Amino acid sequence: MKSAIRIIGAIFGILFCFSCNTQQGKNQETQIQKKEQVTAKDILGNPDYLAISYGGYRERSRDIQPTIAQLKEDLKILAALGIRIVRTYNTKLAHAGNVLNAIRALKNEDSDFEMYVMLGAWIDCENARTPNPNHEGEDVETNTGEVERAIRMANEFPDIVKIIAVGNEAMVKWATSYYVQPWVILKWVNHLQELKEKGQLPKDLWITSSDNFASWGGGGPEYHVEDLTKLFNAVDFVSIHTYPMHDTHYNPDFWKMNGEEVGLSKFVKIDSVMARSKRYAMSQYQSVIDYMRGLGVEKPVHIGETGWATASNSHYGPDGSGATDEYKAAIFYKLLREWTDAAGITCFYFEAFDEIWKDAQNPGGSENHFGLFKIDGKAKYALWELVDQGVFEGLSRDGNPIEKTYNGNKEALLEVVLTPEVK
């Protein structure tokens, strides 16, 4: 009798284990399906899905592409930072496709890994980057290739690509070597929307254009054209750029000390001007909202780019506005994340890592120094607290562990902080 009881007990034990394993498998399958069903609507404006602009380039030329292994390293670092959406800029180079393959590999290795992509398709005018750019036309061959590759990638990686951005600062008129008229962006946005309607792109894929706030109607009347109104109606959301750091030189009224501030200590002055920098970004964001609503349009508006360089040997450094150093950049990063998270605005902060190809002939140029991390993986001051918390423990970039800049010596960092000035 005891033997029979033991046999029955064993059978129940086996069935119980089988049931548990089956349920566990179903739970894992449900979790994977849930991630695949996440849409742009779910992640944009959601503070649980922080966003960042990402280029993995380490060298002075983009001819040297980062490897899949290097991209995986970077993506693990960004995931530890809480990033769940990365933004790319073009499809012609291998980088965008390699980022997608790297994310897929990480997902295959770890079912809990979650990362999505806002995929950029670069748009140029006719004769872009020549002495005679034609801003009334477009480079049809180049633009067609960019968009067609974006379509292919979106269909190949529907669980990762959640957004396609047509153009990057492609309409703003200070992009004198390549800008296009809004009808060009509208043409390609409409094309992608039509493919969604035909079932030739995922129906939940969101389409936008990522451009300076001015060219989204927040600037002068030269931007307020009928095709821009049509573009507002065509996109799924609006992606704007705002750069108070640049305007410490180009439009510096907000950067000037008022009478009450002149006698204050340097760091009190810095707190004051950085608070104004945040309000300046908020005003540019609101200018687009106001213009859009004046047209009778309601679309979500998110920030496709904003950032603050940590070094400059020109307009923003010691001989200019005194804007660039790790201390001010950290304040701006914190203020922007606090505002956008609380307001339900996705902010693709610019950018993840320094990229020295951007101003290869001028290592001290500000464009090379917008990263939260330096090229060797050192975490700038904005992230020192996370380093202390062990967030990046066990992670590295090109064999370098994630450590603090200035060897973590805050006094050394503060010694090089610049006083805000307008010259």
Buried (B, 14 or more C-beta within 10 A) or exposed (E): EEEEEEEEEEEEEEEEEEEEEEEEEEEEEEEBEEBEEBBBBBBBBBBEBBBBBBBBBBBBEBEEBBEBEBBBBBBBBBBBBBBBBBBBBBBEBEBBBBBBBBBBBBBEEEEEBBBBBBBBBBBBBBBBEEEEBEBEEBBEEBBBBBBEBBBEBBBEBBBBBBBBBBBBBBBBBEBEEBBBBBBBBBBBBBBBBEBBEEEEBBEBBBBBBBBBBBBBBBBEEEBEBEBBBBBBBBBBBBBBBBBBBBBBBEEBEBBBBEEEEEEEEEEEBBBBBBEBBBBBBBBBBEBBBEBBEEEEBEBBBBBBBBBBBBBBBBBBBBEBBBBBBBBBBBBBBBBBBEBBBEEEBBBBBBBBBBBBBBBBEEEEBBBBBBBBBBBBBBBBBBBBEBBEEEBBEEBBBEEEEBBBBBEBEEEEBBEEBBEBBEE
